[in-house]
Each structure stands twice: as structure tokens, then as C-alpha cells.
Amino acid sequence: MSNAQTGAASAAQAEVPSPLAGLGIVAVVAIAIIGWAIIGGRLFQETSLFGGFLMLWHYANVEQLDIKKLPQALAGAVMGIALSWQVVALTQAMGPQGTVIGLLVMLAAIYLQIIAALPLVFNVAAMLYLTVAAAPLVQLKVDFVDFALATVAGGLFFAGFVECVKWGAARLIKPAATPAE
């Protein structure tokens, strides 16, 4: 194994929290999830509420909770939902020809994501939400506007929550004093 590989492996291991810190993280995540379930449940339909939770997963695992990447993630998510919706709308309006046109639009969007054109809206979040929103059971049950609103609101809720936790943790955990040289 090269030095670069061992350095990356050891850096990844250094970032793994202790078991006690892991319990603390799970407690904080549980509070966030319960908070969104209560707030989002009052604002959005049950069938749309998962959009916020899906954004939490994407924001945490793909964007690494980087607030600077949130606008792109939200814009991409809305684009993915819109791409799925347009297939349904065109099919309802035009029948099989609408389905073909809608699928061609989806393929064009996938191509734009592959070549990294317009990355604000054609990105990983767009492809994630396109994949989920294109599932037949989702298309039959979800109100696409409510789903998009729940996704954006959930993303803002979770990002705000995370930033507040980061701010609080920075205030509670003082950096160790460095010895004078």
C-alpha cells in the first residue's frame, strides 16, 4: 500500500468517533429527526415528508454537512423532482408520445449531469431525487409540489439544526491550549 493510501486510511480512522461520542451523535440526530417529523408533519402531507429526510441523508453523506454545498443540493433535488414530474405530466397530457418525450428529457438531464454542465441543477442530488421520484409508487401517491417544498424546507431545517449544533459544540469544546514555544 502506498503512503498516500495509508495516510488516507489513517485519516479516515482518525475521524471515527469514540463509542461515547457516537451515542451523543445518535442522540442529536434523533432530536433532529423528531423535530422534523413534528414540524414537517404539520406543514406537509405524509406522503411528501420523506423528501426532507432524503435531503438529510444526501446532505450528511454526500455533501458532508458543508453549508456551502446546500444551495446546489437543494436546487438539484428540486430539478430531480421536476424531471420526474414532467414525465407524469406529459404522459397524462399526450399519452405514449408524452412518455417518450419525457424520457428523452430525462436522458438529456442525465447527460448534462455526466458532462457536468449546469452543475447547480444537474448534479448528484438531482439524480438521487429523480431516481426516487420516478419510482411508480411515489409517482402514484406524491403531490410533486408538496414533495419539492418538503424537500427544501427539510433541507433548510436540517442544515440550520446542524449549524446550530456546530456553533454550540464550538462554544462548549474549547480547543486545547498549545504550549508556548
The 8 nearest C-alpha neighbors of each residue, nearest first, counted from 0:
[[1, 4, 5, 2, 3, 6, 8, 7],
 [2, 0, 4, 3, 5, 6, 7, 8],
 [1, 3, 5, 4, 6, 0, 7, 8],
 [4, 2, 6, 1, 5, 7, 0, 8],
 [5, 3, 7, 1, 6, 2, 8, 0],
 [4, 6, 8, 2, 7, 3, 9, 1],
 [7, 5, 3, 9, 4, 8, 2, 10],
 [6, 8, 10, 4, 5, 9, 3, 11],
 [9, 7, 5, 11, 10, 6, 4, 12],
 [8, 10, 12, 6, 11, 7, 5, 13],
 [11, 9, 13, 7, 12, 8, 6, 14],
 [10, 12, 8, 14, 9, 13, 7, 15],
 [11, 13, 9, 14, 10, 15, 8, 7],
 [14, 12, 10, 11, 15, 9, 16, 8],
 [13, 15, 11, 12, 16, 10, 9, 17],
 [14, 16, 12, 13, 17, 11, 21, 10],
 [17, 15, 20, 21, 14, 18, 19, 13],
 [16, 18, 20, 19, 21, 15, 22, 14],
 [19, 17, 21, 20, 22, 16, 23, 15],
 [20, 18, 22, 21, 17, 23, 16, 24],
 [21, 19, 23, 17, 22, 18, 16, 24],
 [22, 20, 18, 24, 19, 23, 16, 17],
 [23, 21, 25, 19, 20, 24, 26, 18],
 [22, 24, 20, 26, 21, 25, 27, 19],
 [23, 25, 21, 27, 26, 22, 28, 20],
 [24, 26, 28, 22, 23, 27, 29, 21],
 [27, 25, 29, 23, 24, 28, 22, 30],
 [26, 28, 24, 30, 29, 25, 23, 31],
 [29, 27, 25, 31, 30, 26, 32, 24],
 [30, 28, 26, 32, 27, 31, 25, 33],
 [29, 31, 27, 33, 28, 32, 34, 26],
 [32, 30, 34, 28, 29, 33, 35, 27],
 [33, 31, 29, 35, 34, 30, 36, 28],
 [32, 34, 36, 30, 35, 31, 29, 37],
 [35, 33, 31, 37, 32, 36, 30, 38],
 [34, 36, 38, 32, 39, 37, 33, 31],
 [37, 35, 33, 40, 39, 34, 38, 32],
 [38, 36, 40, 34, 35, 39, 33, 41],
 [39, 37, 35, 41, 40, 36, 34, 42],
 [38, 40, 42, 35, 36, 41, 37, 43],
 [41, 39, 37, 36, 38, 42, 43, 45],
 [40, 42, 39, 38, 43, 37, 44, 36],
 [43, 41, 39, 40, 38, 44, 149, 48],
 [44, 42, 40, 39, 41, 48, 149, 47],
 [43, 45, 47, 46, 48, 40, 145, 42],
 [46, 44, 48, 47, 43, 40, 49, 39],
 [45, 47, 44, 141, 48, 140, 49, 146],
 [48, 46, 146, 44, 45, 49, 50, 145],
 [47, 49, 45, 50, 149, 46, 51, 43],
 [48, 50, 52, 51, 47, 53, 46, 150],
 [51, 49, 150, 53, 48, 52, 149, 47],
 [153, 52, 50, 150, 54, 49, 53, 149],
 [51, 53, 55, 49, 54, 50, 56, 153],
 [52, 54, 50, 56, 55, 51, 49, 57],
 [53, 55, 57, 51, 52, 56, 154, 58],
 [56, 54, 52, 58, 53, 57, 59, 51],
 [55, 57, 53, 59, 54, 58, 60, 52],
 [58, 56, 54, 61, 60, 55, 59, 53],
 [59, 57, 62, 55, 64, 56, 61, 54],
 [60, 58, 63, 64, 56, 57, 62, 55],
 [59, 61, 57, 63, 58, 56, 62, 64],
 [60, 62, 57, 63, 58, 59, 56, 64],
 [61, 63, 58, 64, 65, 59, 60, 68],
 [62, 64, 59, 60, 65, 61, 58, 57],
 [65, 63, 59, 62, 58, 66, 158, 161],
 [66, 64, 67, 63, 68, 62, 69, 58],
 [65, 67, 69, 68, 64, 158, 162, 70],
 [68, 66, 65, 69, 70, 71, 64, 62],
 [67, 69, 66, 65, 71, 70, 72, 62],
 [68, 70, 72, 66, 71, 67, 73, 65],
 [71, 69, 73, 72, 68, 74, 67, 119],
 [70, 72, 119, 74, 69, 73, 68, 75],
 [73, 71, 69, 75, 70, 124, 74, 76],
 [72, 74, 76, 70, 75, 71, 151, 69],
 [75, 73, 71, 77, 120, 76, 72, 70],
 [74, 76, 125, 120, 78, 124, 72, 73],
 [77, 75, 125, 73, 124, 79, 78, 128],
 [76, 78, 80, 74, 79, 75, 147, 81],
 [79, 77, 75, 81, 76, 80, 125, 120],
 [80, 78, 125, 129, 128, 76, 82, 81],
 [79, 81, 77, 83, 78, 82, 129, 128],
 [82, 80, 84, 78, 83, 79, 85, 77],
 [83, 81, 79, 85, 80, 84, 78, 105],
 [82, 84, 133, 80, 81, 85, 86, 129],
 [85, 83, 81, 87, 86, 82, 88, 80],
 [84, 86, 88, 82, 87, 83, 89, 81],
 [85, 87, 101, 89, 84, 88, 83, 98],
 [86, 88, 90, 84, 85, 89, 91, 83],
 [89, 87, 85, 91, 90, 86, 84, 92],
 [88, 90, 97, 92, 86, 91, 87, 93],
 [89, 91, 97, 94, 98, 87, 93, 88],
 [92, 90, 88, 89, 94, 93, 87, 97],
 [91, 93, 89, 90, 88, 94, 97, 87],
 [94, 92, 97, 90, 89, 91, 96, 95],
 [93, 95, 90, 97, 96, 91, 92, 98],
 [96, 94, 98, 97, 90, 99, 93, 100],
 [97, 95, 99, 98, 94, 93, 100, 90],
 [98, 96, 89, 90, 93, 100, 95, 94],
 [97, 99, 90, 95, 101, 96, 100, 86],
 [98, 100, 102, 96, 97, 101, 103, 95],
 [101, 99, 97, 103, 102, 98, 96, 104],
 [102, 100, 86, 98, 104, 103, 99, 97],
 [101, 103, 105, 99, 104, 100, 98, 106],
 [102, 104, 106, 100, 105, 101, 107, 99],
 [103, 105, 107, 101, 102, 106, 100, 108],
 [106, 104, 102, 108, 103, 107, 82, 109],
 [107, 105, 103, 109, 108, 104, 110, 102],
 [106, 108, 110, 104, 105, 109, 103, 111],
 [109, 107, 111, 105, 110, 106, 112, 104],
 [108, 110, 106, 112, 111, 107, 113, 105],
 [109, 111, 107, 113, 108, 112, 106, 114],
 [112, 110, 108, 116, 114, 109, 113, 115],
 [111, 113, 121, 115, 109, 110, 122, 114],
 [114, 112, 110, 115, 111, 109, 116, 122],
 [113, 115, 111, 112, 116, 110, 109, 117],
 [116, 114, 112, 113, 118, 111, 117, 121],
 [115, 117, 111, 118, 114, 112, 121, 113],
 [116, 118, 119, 121, 120, 115, 111, 112],
 [119, 117, 121, 120, 122, 116, 115, 112],
 [118, 120, 71, 117, 121, 74, 75, 122],
 [119, 121, 75, 74, 118, 122, 78, 117],
 [122, 120, 112, 118, 125, 75, 117, 119],
 [121, 123, 125, 118, 112, 124, 75, 120],
 [122, 124, 126, 125, 127, 121, 75, 112],
 [123, 125, 75, 127, 76, 126, 72, 122],
 [126, 124, 79, 75, 76, 122, 128, 123],
 [125, 127, 129, 123, 124, 128, 79, 130],
 [128, 126, 124, 130, 129, 125, 123, 131],
 [127, 129, 79, 131, 125, 130, 76, 126],
 [130, 128, 79, 126, 132, 127, 131, 83],
 [131, 129, 127, 133, 128, 132, 126, 134],
 [130, 132, 128, 133, 129, 134, 127, 137],
 [131, 133, 129, 134, 130, 128, 137, 83],
 [134, 132, 83, 130, 131, 129, 135, 138],
 [133, 135, 137, 132, 131, 136, 138, 130],
 [134, 136, 138, 137, 133, 139, 132, 140],
 [137, 135, 139, 138, 134, 140, 141, 133],
 [136, 138, 140, 134, 135, 139, 141, 132],
 [137, 139, 135, 136, 140, 141, 134, 133],
 [138, 140, 136, 137, 135, 141, 134, 142],
 [141, 139, 137, 138, 136, 46, 142, 135],
 [142, 140, 137, 46, 143, 138, 47, 139],
 [141, 143, 145, 144, 146, 140, 47, 46],
 [142, 144, 146, 145, 141, 147, 84, 80],
 [145, 143, 147, 146, 142, 148, 149, 141],
 [144, 146, 148, 142, 143, 147, 149, 47],
 [145, 147, 47, 143, 149, 144, 148, 50],
 [148, 146, 150, 144, 145, 149, 77, 143],
 [149, 147, 145, 151, 150, 146, 152, 144],
 [150, 148, 152, 146, 147, 151, 51, 153],
 [151, 149, 50, 51, 147, 153, 148, 152],
 [150, 152, 154, 148, 153, 149, 73, 155],
 [153, 151, 149, 155, 154, 150, 148, 156],
 [51, 154, 152, 156, 150, 155, 151, 149],
 [153, 155, 151, 157, 152, 156, 54, 51],
 [154, 156, 152, 158, 153, 157, 159, 151],
 [157, 155, 153, 159, 154, 158, 152, 160],
 [156, 158, 160, 154, 159, 155, 153, 161],
 [159, 157, 161, 155, 160, 156, 154, 162],
 [160, 158, 162, 156, 157, 161, 155, 163],
 [159, 161, 157, 163, 158, 162, 156, 164],
 [162, 160, 164, 158, 163, 159, 157, 165],
 [161, 163, 165, 159, 164, 160, 166, 158],
 [164, 162, 166, 160, 161, 165, 167, 159],
 [163, 165, 161, 167, 166, 162, 168, 160],
 [166, 164, 162, 168, 163, 167, 169, 161],
 [165, 167, 163, 169, 164, 168, 162, 170],
 [168, 166, 164, 170, 169, 165, 163, 171],
 [167, 169, 171, 165, 170, 166, 172, 164],
 [170, 168, 166, 172, 167, 171, 165, 173],
 [171, 169, 167, 168, 172, 166, 173, 165],
 [172, 170, 168, 169, 173, 167, 166, 174],
 [173, 171, 169, 170, 168, 174, 167, 175],
 [172, 174, 171, 175, 170, 169, 176, 168],
 [175, 173, 176, 172, 169, 177, 171, 170],
 [176, 174, 177, 173, 172, 178, 171, 169],
 [175, 177, 174, 178, 173, 179, 172, 180],
 [176, 178, 175, 179, 174, 180, 173, 172],
 [179, 177, 180, 176, 175, 174, 173, 172],
 [180, 178, 177, 176, 175, 174, 173, 172],
 [179, 178, 177, 176, 175, 174, 173, 172]]
